[in-house]
Amino acid sequence: MTIETSFDSNYRKVLVAARRARQLQSGSHALINTQSTKACRIAQDEIEAGKISYVKTEVAVVKPLVEGPAIPILLS
């Protein structure tokens, strides 16, 4: 498990911003001063300021066991 401050993809950045926006809507205080009152924009500003990090866990990828052909072939 590692704490990351840089984002490896835009998808992860959006997920972290969405989670932070939900925290702000639930009553958390903003970590920076901003002109915006929208939770989504505040979360984005916090990420750009480097105030938000996330935990990346090491999860092993496991291929499911499939007996027989994985995809059935249908002949017409």
Buried (B, 14 or more C-beta within 10 A) or exposed (E): EEEEEEBEEEEBBEEBBEEBBEEBEEEEEBBEEBEEEEBBBBBBBBBEEEBBBBEEEEEEEEEEEEEEEEEEEEEE
